[in-house]
């Protein structure tokens, strides 16, 4: 909690942070009622498994080809790596888990 407060202060000052405090706050406030924290944690892990298993399908999609006119991809797949890192960091900060361990598991699954 102290680290999250520091990240909020740094983010307000414009300093880039490892974990997005606004995303952590949004995820904390969006917990499903009636679910135990353990079930919520399992859903977070399953989300990363879903993303990892979707990567080959996204790579095979014709919209994933680089478009020089856009200096990117038609389906914005070039933003996926940053999204995965930010979302997993926020999810596992909410659950007080080791982010690095979960990202290593994500790489093994994908």
C-alpha positions in Angstrom: 0.0 0.0 0.0 2.9 2.4 0.8 4.5 1.6 -2.6 1.2 2.3 -4.3 1.0 5.7 -2.6 4.5 6.5 -3.8 3.5 5.5 -7.3 0.4 7.8 -7.1 2.6 10.7 -6.0 5.2 10.0 -8.7 2.5 9.6 -11.4 0.9 13.0 -10.3 4.3 14.6 -10.7 4.7 13.1 -14.2 7.3 10.5 -13.4 6.8 7.2 -15.2 6.0 4.3 -12.8 6.3 0.5 -13.0 2.7 0.1 -12.0 -0.1 2.4 -13.1 -1.8 3.6 -9.8 -5.0 4.6 -11.6 -5.3 1.2 -13.1 -4.7 -0.5 -9.8 -7.4 1.7 -8.1 -9.8 0.9 -10.9 -9.2 -2.8 -10.7 -9.5 -2.7 -6.9 -12.8 -0.9 -7.0 -14.1 -3.3 -9.7 -13.9 -6.6 -7.8 -16.9 -8.8 -8.2 -19.1 -9.0 -5.1 -19.5 -12.5 -3.6 -16.2 -13.7 -5.0 -13.3 -14.6 -2.7 -10.0 -13.0 -3.3 -8.7 -16.4 -4.3 -11.3 -16.7 -7.1 -10.5 -13.2 -8.3 -6.8 -14.1 -8.4 -7.6 -17.3 -10.4 -9.6 -15.2 -13.0 -6.6 -12.8 -13.3 -4.3 -15.8 -14.0 -6.8 -17.2 -16.5 -6.9 -13.8 -18.3 -3.2 -14.0 -18.9 -3.5 -17.6 -20.1 -6.2 -16.4 -22.5 -4.0 -13.6 -23.8 -1.0 -16.0 -24.2 -3.0 -18.5 -26.2 -4.5 -15.7 -28.4 -1.0 -14.5 -29.5 -0.6 -17.1 -32.3 -4.0 -16.2 -33.7 -3.2 -12.5 -33.6 0.1 -13.2 -35.3 -1.6 -15.1 -38.1 -4.2 -12.3 -38.7 -3.5 -10.4 -41.9 -4.3 -7.2 -40.1 -1.1 -7.8 -38.0 1.2 -7.1 -40.9 3.2 -3.9 -40.6 1.8 -1.0 -42.6 4.4 1.6 -43.5 1.8 4.2 -44.1 0.5 3.9 -40.5 4.0 3.2 -39.1 2.3 0.4 -37.2 -0.2 -2.4 -37.6 -3.8 -2.1 -38.8 -5.1 -3.8 -35.6 -2.7 -2.0 -33.2 -1.0 -5.3 -32.3 2.2 -3.3 -31.7 0.6 -1.9 -28.5 -0.1 -5.4 -27.1 3.2 -5.9 -25.3 2.9 -2.7 -23.3 -0.8 -3.5 -22.5 0.1 -7.0 -21.2 2.9 -5.6 -19.0 0.7 -2.8 -17.6 -2.3 -4.9 -17.0 -0.5 -7.8 -15.4 1.5 -5.4 -13.2 -1.8 -3.8 -12.0 -3.6 -7.1 -11.6 -0.9 -8.7 -9.5 -0.3 -5.6 -7.5 -4.0 -5.8 -6.5 -3.5 -9.4 -5.4 -0.1 -8.6 -3.7 1.7 -11.2 -5.9 5.1 -11.2 -7.6 4.7 -9.6 -11.0 7.9 -10.9 -12.4 7.1 -14.5 -11.6 3.7 -14.2 -13.3 5.2 -12.6 -16.4 7.8 -15.4 -16.6 4.9 -17.9 -16.5 3.2 -15.9 -19.2 6.2 -16.2 -21.5 6.4 -20.0 -20.8 2.7 -20.4 -21.7 2.9 -18.2 -24.8 
